[in-house]
């Protein structure tokens, strides 16, 4: 099977850079902690665009700031 690379989430790095806690992101984006942890730990199999929009809104960032494509 061909390896197409992968998408990784850099949410924790953005949180650290902006000095924002996971608790604040969870609350302001109306996310469940398990859902947020799945994104932070790169355990998401299907990305929810509404969730991505909420995260970007709260973190005041672009999608490219929290996601990266890595060709392996």
PyMOL Python script that loads the backbone (N, CA, C, O; Angstrom):
from pymol import cmd

cmd.read_pdbstr("""\
ATOM      1  N   UNK A   1       0.841  -1.185   0.000  1.00  0.00           N
ATOM      2  CA  UNK A   1       0.000   0.000   0.000  1.00  0.00           C
ATOM      3  C   UNK A   1       0.888   1.251   0.000  1.00  0.00           C
ATOM      4  O   UNK A   1       1.896   1.307   0.704  1.00  0.00           O
ATOM      5  N   UNK A   2       0.511   2.225  -0.777  1.00  0.00           N
ATOM      6  CA  UNK A   2       1.293   3.454  -0.892  1.00  0.00           C
ATOM      7  C   UNK A   2       1.149   4.312   0.358  1.00  0.00           C
ATOM      8  O   UNK A   2       0.056   4.443   0.909  1.00  0.00           O
ATOM      9  N   UNK A   3       2.251   4.890   0.798  1.00  0.00           N
ATOM     10  CA  UNK A   3       2.231   5.784   1.948  1.00  0.00           C
ATOM     11  C   UNK A   3       2.025   7.211   1.446  1.00  0.00           C
ATOM     12  O   UNK A   3       2.864   7.748   0.723  1.00  0.00           O
ATOM     13  N   UNK A   4       0.920   7.810   1.828  1.00  0.00           N
ATOM     14  CA  UNK A   4       0.584   9.158   1.384  1.00  0.00           C
ATOM     15  C   UNK A   4       0.987  10.230   2.391  1.00  0.00           C
ATOM     16  O   UNK A   4       0.643  11.401   2.228  1.00  0.00           O
ATOM     17  N   UNK A   5       1.712   9.831   3.426  1.00  0.00           N
ATOM     18  CA  UNK A   5       2.071  10.784   4.462  1.00  0.00           C
ATOM     19  C   UNK A   5       0.951  10.891   5.476  1.00  0.00           C
ATOM     20  O   UNK A   5       0.067  10.038   5.548  1.00  0.00           O
ATOM     21  N   UNK A   6       1.008  11.970   6.267  1.00  0.00           N
ATOM     22  CA  UNK A   6      -0.025  12.131   7.290  1.00  0.00           C
ATOM     23  C   UNK A   6      -0.175  13.598   7.656  1.00  0.00           C
ATOM     24  O   UNK A   6       0.691  14.424   7.372  1.00  0.00           O
ATOM     25  N   UNK A   7      -1.276  13.890   8.282  1.00  0.00           N
ATOM     26  CA  UNK A   7      -1.548  15.228   8.788  1.00  0.00           C
ATOM     27  C   UNK A   7      -1.347  15.186  10.296  1.00  0.00           C
ATOM     28  O   UNK A   7      -1.887  14.316  10.979  1.00  0.00           O
ATOM     29  N   UNK A   8      -0.575  16.120  10.803  1.00  0.00           N
ATOM     30  CA  UNK A   8      -0.384  16.195  12.249  1.00  0.00           C
ATOM     31  C   UNK A   8      -0.947  17.516  12.771  1.00  0.00           C
ATOM     32  O   UNK A   8      -0.948  18.535  12.080  1.00  0.00           O
ATOM     33  N   UNK A   9      -1.417  17.461  13.997  1.00  0.00           N
ATOM     34  CA  UNK A   9      -1.964  18.647  14.651  1.00  0.00           C
ATOM     35  C   UNK A   9      -0.906  19.259  15.553  1.00  0.00           C
ATOM     36  O   UNK A   9      -0.184  18.554  16.259  1.00  0.00           O
ATOM     37  N   UNK A  10      -0.829  20.578  15.519  1.00  0.00           N
ATOM     38  CA  UNK A  10       0.153  21.318  16.309  1.00  0.00           C
ATOM     39  C   UNK A  10      -0.551  22.225  17.317  1.00  0.00           C
ATOM     40  O   UNK A  10      -0.053  23.299  17.654  1.00  0.00           O
ATOM     41  N   UNK A  11      -1.701  21.786  17.788  1.00  0.00           N
ATOM     42  CA  UNK A  11      -2.524  22.613  18.676  1.00  0.00           C
ATOM     43  C   UNK A  11      -1.794  22.919  19.974  1.00  0.00           C
ATOM     44  O   UNK A  11      -1.817  24.057  20.444  1.00  0.00           O
ATOM     45  N   UNK A  12      -1.149  21.919  20.558  1.00  0.00           N
ATOM     46  CA  UNK A  12      -0.464  22.153  21.836  1.00  0.00           C
ATOM     47  C   UNK A  12       0.654  23.182  21.685  1.00  0.00           C
ATOM     48  O   UNK A  12       0.899  23.967  22.602  1.00  0.00           O
ATOM     49  N   UNK A  13       1.321  23.185  20.556  1.00  0.00           N
ATOM     50  CA  UNK A  13       2.378  24.170  20.322  1.00  0.00           C
ATOM     51  C   UNK A  13       1.794  25.584  20.252  1.00  0.00           C
ATOM     52  O   UNK A  13       2.364  26.526  20.802  1.00  0.00           O
ATOM     53  N   UNK A  14       0.655  25.723  19.570  1.00  0.00           N
ATOM     54  CA  UNK A  14       0.007  27.033  19.471  1.00  0.00           C
ATOM     55  C   UNK A  14      -0.486  27.480  20.845  1.00  0.00           C
ATOM     56  O   UNK A  14      -0.364  28.651  21.204  1.00  0.00           O
ATOM     57  N   UNK A  15      -1.042  26.547  21.607  1.00  0.00           N
ATOM     58  CA  UNK A  15      -1.479  26.877  22.968  1.00  0.00           C
ATOM     59  C   UNK A  15      -0.302  27.411  23.793  1.00  0.00           C
ATOM     60  O   UNK A  15      -0.429  28.411  24.500  1.00  0.00           O
ATOM     61  N   UNK A  16       0.817  26.742  23.695  1.00  0.00           N
ATOM     62  CA  UNK A  16       2.004  27.160  24.442  1.00  0.00           C
ATOM     63  C   UNK A  16       2.503  28.523  23.961  1.00  0.00           C
ATOM     64  O   UNK A  16       2.816  29.398  24.769  1.00  0.00           O
ATOM     65  N   UNK A  17       2.574  28.695  22.640  1.00  0.00           N
ATOM     66  CA  UNK A  17       3.064  29.959  22.078  1.00  0.00           C
ATOM     67  C   UNK A  17       2.186  31.142  22.483  1.00  0.00           C
ATOM     68  O   UNK A  17       2.681  32.247  22.704  1.00  0.00           O
ATOM     69  N   UNK A  18       0.877  30.899  22.578  1.00  0.00           N
ATOM     70  CA  UNK A  18      -0.058  31.984  22.901  1.00  0.00           C
ATOM     71  C   UNK A  18      -0.395  32.032  24.386  1.00  0.00           C
ATOM     72  O   UNK A  18      -1.192  32.861  24.825  1.00  0.00           O
ATOM     73  N   UNK A  19       0.222  31.132  25.159  1.00  0.00           N
ATOM     74  CA  UNK A  19      -0.011  31.074  26.602  1.00  0.00           C
ATOM     75  C   UNK A  19      -1.502  30.915  26.933  1.00  0.00           C
ATOM     76  O   UNK A  19      -2.052  31.642  27.760  1.00  0.00           O
ATOM     77  N   UNK A  20      -2.128  29.961  26.273  1.00  0.00           N
ATOM     78  CA  UNK A  20      -3.540  29.650  26.490  1.00  0.00           C
ATOM     79  C   UNK A  20      -3.621  28.222  27.003  1.00  0.00           C
ATOM     80  O   UNK A  20      -2.934  27.336  26.494  1.00  0.00           O
ATOM     81  N   UNK A  21      -4.448  27.998  27.998  1.00  0.00           N
ATOM     82  CA  UNK A  21      -4.578  26.656  28.563  1.00  0.00           C
ATOM     83  C   UNK A  21      -5.570  25.819  27.746  1.00  0.00           C
ATOM     84  O   UNK A  21      -6.437  26.345  27.049  1.00  0.00           O
ATOM     85  N   UNK A  22      -5.409  24.508  27.860  1.00  0.00           N
ATOM     86  CA  UNK A  22      -6.369  23.600  27.226  1.00  0.00           C
ATOM     87  C   UNK A  22      -7.763  23.825  27.800  1.00  0.00           C
ATOM     88  O   UNK A  22      -8.759  23.744  27.082  1.00  0.00           O
ATOM     89  N   UNK A  23      -7.823  24.108  29.093  1.00  0.00           N
ATOM     90  CA  UNK A  23      -9.121  24.356  29.729  1.00  0.00           C
ATOM     91  C   UNK A  23      -9.834  25.542  29.097  1.00  0.00           C
ATOM     92  O   UNK A  23     -11.038  25.492  28.846  1.00  0.00           O
ATOM     93  N   UNK A  24      -9.087  26.605  28.842  1.00  0.00           N
ATOM     94  CA  UNK A  24      -9.687  27.793  28.228  1.00  0.00           C
ATOM     95  C   UNK A  24     -10.161  27.472  26.808  1.00  0.00           C
ATOM     96  O   UNK A  24     -11.269  27.849  26.425  1.00  0.00           O
ATOM     97  N   UNK A  25      -9.335  26.782  26.033  1.00  0.00           N
ATOM     98  CA  UNK A  25      -9.726  26.404  24.675  1.00  0.00           C
ATOM     99  C   UNK A  25     -10.954  25.517  24.706  1.00  0.00           C
ATOM    100  O   UNK A  25     -11.892  25.726  23.937  1.00  0.00           O
ATOM    101  N   UNK A  26     -10.956  24.536  25.579  1.00  0.00           N
ATOM    102  CA  UNK A  26     -12.093  23.615  25.705  1.00  0.00           C
ATOM    103  C   UNK A  26     -13.378  24.389  26.002  1.00  0.00           C
ATOM    104  O   UNK A  26     -14.410  24.156  25.372  1.00  0.00           O
ATOM    105  N   UNK A  27     -13.308  25.292  26.947  1.00  0.00           N
ATOM    106  CA  UNK A  27     -14.492  26.050  27.365  1.00  0.00           C
ATOM    107  C   UNK A  27     -14.961  27.015  26.275  1.00  0.00           C
ATOM    108  O   UNK A  27     -16.141  27.027  25.923  1.00  0.00           O
ATOM    109  N   UNK A  28     -14.054  27.814  25.746  1.00  0.00           N
ATOM    110  CA  UNK A  28     -14.436  28.845  24.779  1.00  0.00           C
ATOM    111  C   UNK A  28     -14.841  28.272  23.425  1.00  0.00           C
ATOM    112  O   UNK A  28     -15.619  28.892  22.700  1.00  0.00           O
ATOM    113  N   UNK A  29     -14.322  27.099  23.077  1.00  0.00           N
ATOM    114  CA  UNK A  29     -14.679  26.472  21.798  1.00  0.00           C
ATOM    115  C   UNK A  29     -15.819  25.473  21.957  1.00  0.00           C
ATOM    116  O   UNK A  29     -16.238  24.848  20.982  1.00  0.00           O
ATOM    117  N   UNK A  30     -16.318  25.321  23.166  1.00  0.00           N
ATOM    118  CA  UNK A  30     -17.396  24.376  23.456  1.00  0.00           C
ATOM    119  C   UNK A  30     -17.050  22.961  22.980  1.00  0.00           C
ATOM    120  O   UNK A  30     -17.826  22.314  22.276  1.00  0.00           O
ATOM    121  N   UNK A  31     -15.873  22.507  23.382  1.00  0.00           N
ATOM    122  CA  UNK A  31     -15.414  21.165  23.024  1.00  0.00           C
ATOM    123  C   UNK A  31     -15.407  20.278  24.261  1.00  0.00           C
ATOM    124  O   UNK A  31     -15.274  20.758  25.387  1.00  0.00           O
ATOM    125  N   UNK A  32     -15.553  18.981  24.035  1.00  0.00           N
ATOM    126  CA  UNK A  32     -15.378  18.030  25.124  1.00  0.00           C
ATOM    127  C   UNK A  32     -13.882  17.781  25.278  1.00  0.00           C
ATOM    128  O   UNK A  32     -13.133  17.835  24.302  1.00  0.00           O
ATOM    129  N   UNK A  33     -13.454  17.511  26.497  1.00  0.00           N
ATOM    130  CA  UNK A  33     -12.024  17.319  26.760  1.00  0.00           C
ATOM    131  C   UNK A  33     -11.477  16.134  25.963  1.00  0.00           C
ATOM    132  O   UNK A  33     -10.366  16.206  25.438  1.00  0.00           O
ATOM    133  N   UNK A  34     -12.241  15.050  25.867  1.00  0.00           N
ATOM    134  CA  UNK A  34     -11.760  13.890  25.117  1.00  0.00           C
ATOM    135  C   UNK A  34     -11.596  14.227  23.643  1.00  0.00           C
ATOM    136  O   UNK A  34     -10.667  13.751  22.992  1.00  0.00           O
ATOM    137  N   UNK A  35     -12.490  15.038  23.125  1.00  0.00           N
ATOM    138  CA  UNK A  35     -12.399  15.463  21.723  1.00  0.00           C
ATOM    139  C   UNK A  35     -11.147  16.314  21.509  1.00  0.00           C
ATOM    140  O   UNK A  35     -10.403  16.089  20.554  1.00  0.00           O
ATOM    141  N   UNK A  36     -10.912  17.274  22.377  1.00  0.00           N
ATOM    142  CA  UNK A  36      -9.732  18.132  22.274  1.00  0.00           C
ATOM    143  C   UNK A  36      -8.452  17.310  22.405  1.00  0.00           C
ATOM    144  O   UNK A  36      -7.496  17.520  21.659  1.00  0.00           O
ATOM    145  N   UNK A  37      -8.436  16.385  23.344  1.00  0.00           N
ATOM    146  CA  UNK A  37      -7.257  15.538  23.517  1.00  0.00           C
ATOM    147  C   UNK A  37      -6.989  14.683  22.283  1.00  0.00           C
ATOM    148  O   UNK A  37      -5.833  14.434  21.941  1.00  0.00           O
ATOM    149  N   UNK A  38      -8.034  14.240  21.623  1.00  0.00           N
ATOM    150  CA  UNK A  38      -7.855  13.454  20.395  1.00  0.00           C
ATOM    151  C   UNK A  38      -7.141  14.270  19.329  1.00  0.00           C
ATOM    152  O   UNK A  38      -6.266  13.756  18.632  1.00  0.00           O
ATOM    153  N   UNK A  39      -7.508  15.527  19.201  1.00  0.00           N
ATOM    154  CA  UNK A  39      -6.835  16.400  18.240  1.00  0.00           C
ATOM    155  C   UNK A  39      -5.399  16.672  18.682  1.00  0.00           C
ATOM    156  O   UNK A  39      -4.474  16.594  17.874  1.00  0.00           O
ATOM    157  N   UNK A  40      -5.213  16.987  19.949  1.00  0.00           N
ATOM    158  CA  UNK A  40      -3.873  17.311  20.451  1.00  0.00           C
ATOM    159  C   UNK A  40      -2.923  16.122  20.348  1.00  0.00           C
ATOM    160  O   UNK A  40      -1.726  16.300  20.125  1.00  0.00           O
ATOM    161  N   UNK A  41      -3.448  14.917  20.510  1.00  0.00           N
ATOM    162  CA  UNK A  41      -2.613  13.714  20.496  1.00  0.00           C
ATOM    163  C   UNK A  41      -2.587  13.015  19.133  1.00  0.00           C
ATOM    164  O   UNK A  41      -2.097  11.892  19.010  1.00  0.00           O
ATOM    165  N   UNK A  42      -3.118  13.690  18.119  1.00  0.00           N
ATOM    166  CA  UNK A  42      -3.130  13.148  16.755  1.00  0.00           C
ATOM    167  C   UNK A  42      -3.803  11.782  16.675  1.00  0.00           C
ATOM    168  O   UNK A  42      -3.316  10.876  15.998  1.00  0.00           O
ATOM    169  N   UNK A  43      -4.919  11.648  17.368  1.00  0.00           N
ATOM    170  CA  UNK A  43      -5.676  10.397  17.371  1.00  0.00           C
ATOM    171  C   UNK A  43      -6.968  10.513  16.559  1.00  0.00           C
ATOM    172  O   UNK A  43      -7.780   9.588  16.550  1.00  0.00           O
ATOM    173  N   UNK A  44      -7.157  11.633  15.885  1.00  0.00           N
ATOM    174  CA  UNK A  44      -8.381  11.878  15.114  1.00  0.00           C
ATOM    175  C   UNK A  44      -8.302  11.139  13.784  1.00  0.00           C
ATOM    176  O   UNK A  44      -7.307  11.240  13.066  1.00  0.00           O
ATOM    177  N   UNK A  45      -9.348  10.401  13.464  1.00  0.00           N
ATOM    178  CA  UNK A  45      -9.402   9.686  12.182  1.00  0.00           C
ATOM    179  C   UNK A  45     -10.177  10.489  11.141  1.00  0.00           C
ATOM    180  O   UNK A  45      -9.853  10.456   9.954  1.00  0.00           O
ATOM    181  N   UNK A  46     -11.190  11.202  11.591  1.00  0.00           N
ATOM    182  CA  UNK A  46     -11.993  12.040  10.701  1.00  0.00           C
ATOM    183  C   UNK A  46     -12.081  13.442  11.291  1.00  0.00           C
ATOM    184  O   UNK A  46     -12.568  13.639  12.405  1.00  0.00           O
ATOM    185  N   UNK A  47     -11.611  14.384  10.538  1.00  0.00           N
ATOM    186  CA  UNK A  47     -11.565  15.772  11.001  1.00  0.00           C
ATOM    187  C   UNK A  47     -12.936  16.409  10.846  1.00  0.00           C
ATOM    188  O   UNK A  47     -13.577  16.288   9.803  1.00  0.00           O
ATOM    189  N   UNK A  48     -13.371  17.079  11.883  1.00  0.00           N
ATOM    190  CA  UNK A  48     -14.628  17.821  11.855  1.00  0.00           C
ATOM    191  C   UNK A  48     -14.313  19.293  11.578  1.00  0.00           C
ATOM    192  O   UNK A  48     -13.631  19.944  12.369  1.00  0.00           O
ATOM    193  N   UNK A  49     -14.803  19.805  10.470  1.00  0.00           N
ATOM    194  CA  UNK A  49     -14.461  21.173  10.072  1.00  0.00           C
ATOM    195  C   UNK A  49     -14.995  22.221  11.039  1.00  0.00           C
ATOM    196  O   UNK A  49     -14.375  23.268  11.226  1.00  0.00           O
ATOM    197  N   UNK A  50     -16.135  21.948  11.650  1.00  0.00           N
ATOM    198  CA  UNK A  50     -16.669  22.882  12.638  1.00  0.00           C
ATOM    199  C   UNK A  50     -15.742  22.958  13.842  1.00  0.00           C
ATOM    200  O   UNK A  50     -15.503  24.041  14.376  1.00  0.00           O
ATOM    201  N   UNK A  51     -15.223  21.823  14.267  1.00  0.00           N
ATOM    202  CA  UNK A  51     -14.284  21.789  15.388  1.00  0.00           C
ATOM    203  C   UNK A  51     -13.012  22.557  15.046  1.00  0.00           C
ATOM    204  O   UNK A  51     -12.504  23.322  15.867  1.00  0.00           O
ATOM    205  N   UNK A  52     -12.501  22.354  13.840  1.00  0.00           N
ATOM    206  CA  UNK A  52     -11.300  23.085  13.401  1.00  0.00           C
ATOM    207  C   UNK A  52     -11.576  24.584  13.393  1.00  0.00           C
ATOM    208  O   UNK A  52     -10.736  25.372  13.826  1.00  0.00           O
ATOM    209  N   UNK A  53     -12.737  24.977  12.907  1.00  0.00           N
ATOM    210  CA  UNK A  53     -13.095  26.404  12.875  1.00  0.00           C
ATOM    211  C   UNK A  53     -13.166  26.980  14.284  1.00  0.00           C
ATOM    212  O   UNK A  53     -12.696  28.093  14.520  1.00  0.00           O
ATOM    213  N   UNK A  54     -13.749  26.236  15.222  1.00  0.00           N
ATOM    214  CA  UNK A  54     -13.833  26.701  16.613  1.00  0.00           C
ATOM    215  C   UNK A  54     -12.435  26.890  17.210  1.00  0.00           C
ATOM    216  O   UNK A  54     -12.159  27.895  17.866  1.00  0.00           O
ATOM    217  N   UNK A  55     -11.564  25.915  16.972  1.00  0.00           N
ATOM    218  CA  UNK A  55     -10.209  25.987  17.513  1.00  0.00           C
ATOM    219  C   UNK A  55      -9.476  27.194  16.929  1.00  0.00           C
ATOM    220  O   UNK A  55      -8.831  27.943  17.662  1.00  0.00           O
ATOM    221  N   UNK A  56      -9.575  27.384  15.614  1.00  0.00           N
ATOM    222  CA  UNK A  56      -8.918  28.531  14.975  1.00  0.00           C
ATOM    223  C   UNK A  56      -9.476  29.851  15.489  1.00  0.00           C
ATOM    224  O   UNK A  56      -8.729  30.808  15.691  1.00  0.00           O
ATOM    225  N   UNK A  57     -10.787  29.902  15.699  1.00  0.00           N
ATOM    226  CA  UNK A  57     -11.412  31.131  16.190  1.00  0.00           C
ATOM    227  C   UNK A  57     -10.879  31.488  17.575  1.00  0.00           C
ATOM    228  O   UNK A  57     -10.464  32.622  17.816  1.00  0.00           O
ATOM    229  N   UNK A  58     -10.893  30.516  18.476  1.00  0.00           N
ATOM    230  CA  UNK A  58     -10.462  30.774  19.847  1.00  0.00           C
ATOM    231  C   UNK A  58      -8.970  31.091  19.905  1.00  0.00           C
ATOM    232  O   UNK A  58      -8.547  31.967  20.658  1.00  0.00           O
ATOM    233  N   UNK A  59      -8.182  30.383  19.115  1.00  0.00           N
ATOM    234  CA  UNK A  59      -6.734  30.613  19.122  1.00  0.00           C
ATOM    235  C   UNK A  59      -6.318  31.777  18.229  1.00  0.00           C
ATOM    236  O   UNK A  59      -5.146  32.154  18.207  1.00  0.00           O
ATOM    237  N   UNK A  60      -7.275  32.347  17.492  1.00  0.00           N
ATOM    238  CA  UNK A  60      -7.014  33.458  16.582  1.00  0.00           C
ATOM    239  C   UNK A  60      -5.848  33.105  15.654  1.00  0.00           C
ATOM    240  O   UNK A  60      -4.831  33.796  15.605  1.00  0.00           O
ATOM    241  N   UNK A  61      -6.035  31.998  14.919  1.00  0.00           N
ATOM    242  CA  UNK A  61      -4.972  31.517  14.045  1.00  0.00           C
ATOM    243  C   UNK A  61      -5.555  30.967  12.749  1.00  0.00           C
ATOM    244  O   UNK A  61      -6.772  30.874  12.591  1.00  0.00           O
ATOM    245  N   UNK A  62      -4.688  30.611  11.843  1.00  0.00           N
ATOM    246  CA  UNK A  62      -5.075  29.999  10.580  1.00  0.00           C
ATOM    247  C   UNK A  62      -4.985  28.482  10.706  1.00  0.00           C
ATOM    248  O   UNK A  62      -4.322  27.960  11.603  1.00  0.00           O
ATOM    249  N   UNK A  63      -5.658  27.786   9.802  1.00  0.00           N
ATOM    250  CA  UNK A  63      -5.623  26.323   9.816  1.00  0.00           C
ATOM    251  C   UNK A  63      -4.180  25.821   9.733  1.00  0.00           C
ATOM    252  O   UNK A  63      -3.818  24.868  10.423  1.00  0.00           O
ATOM    253  N   UNK A  64      -3.366  26.444   8.906  1.00  0.00           N
ATOM    254  CA  UNK A  64      -1.975  26.019   8.756  1.00  0.00           C
ATOM    255  C   UNK A  64      -1.177  26.155  10.046  1.00  0.00           C
ATOM    256  O   UNK A  64      -0.129  25.526  10.191  1.00  0.00           O
ATOM    257  N   UNK A  65      -1.653  26.960  10.973  1.00  0.00           N
ATOM    258  CA  UNK A  65      -0.966  27.105  12.255  1.00  0.00           C
ATOM    259  C   UNK A  65      -1.169  25.888  13.154  1.00  0.00           C
ATOM    260  O   UNK A  65      -0.332  25.600  14.009  1.00  0.00           O
ATOM    261  N   UNK A  66      -2.282  25.173  12.961  1.00  0.00           N
ATOM    262  CA  UNK A  66      -2.591  24.044  13.844  1.00  0.00           C
ATOM    263  C   UNK A  66      -2.501  22.681  13.155  1.00  0.00           C
ATOM    264  O   UNK A  66      -2.573  21.649  13.824  1.00  0.00           O
ATOM    265  N   UNK A  67      -2.345  22.663  11.829  1.00  0.00           N
ATOM    266  CA  UNK A  67      -2.258  21.413  11.085  1.00  0.00           C
ATOM    267  C   UNK A  67      -1.085  21.466  10.121  1.00  0.00           C
ATOM    268  O   UNK A  67      -0.752  22.521   9.582  1.00  0.00           O
ATOM    269  N   UNK A  68      -0.464  20.314   9.913  1.00  0.00           N
ATOM    270  CA  UNK A  68       0.670  20.246   8.994  1.00  0.00           C
ATOM    271  C   UNK A  68       0.644  18.907   8.269  1.00  0.00           C
ATOM    272  O   UNK A  68       0.407  17.866   8.883  1.00  0.00           O
ATOM    273  N   UNK A  69       0.883  18.936   6.983  1.00  0.00           N
ATOM    274  CA  UNK A  69       1.012  17.709   6.198  1.00  0.00           C
ATOM    275  C   UNK A  69       2.483  17.294   6.171  1.00  0.00           C
ATOM    276  O   UNK A  69       3.362  18.095   5.854  1.00  0.00           O
ATOM    277  N   UNK A  70       2.731  16.034   6.507  1.00  0.00           N
ATOM    278  CA  UNK A  70       4.097  15.502   6.522  1.00  0.00           C
ATOM    279  C   UNK A  70       4.171  14.349   5.553  1.00  0.00           C
ATOM    280  O   UNK A  70       3.478  13.343   5.711  1.00  0.00           O
ATOM    281  N   UNK A  71       5.010  14.496   4.554  1.00  0.00           N
ATOM    282  CA  UNK A  71       5.220  13.423   3.569  1.00  0.00           C
ATOM    283  C   UNK A  71       6.290  12.502   4.119  1.00  0.00           C
ATOM    284  O   UNK A  71       7.380  12.947   4.475  1.00  0.00           O
ATOM    285  N   UNK A  72       5.981  11.229   4.187  1.00  0.00           N
ATOM    286  CA  UNK A  72       6.934  10.274   4.767  1.00  0.00           C
ATOM    287  C   UNK A  72       7.465   9.339   3.728  1.00  0.00           C
ATOM    288  O   UNK A  72       8.279   8.469   4.038  1.00  0.00           O
TER     289      UNK A  72
END
""", "prot")
cmd.dss("prot")
cmd.show_as("cartoon", "prot")
cmd.util.cbc("prot")
cmd.orient("prot")
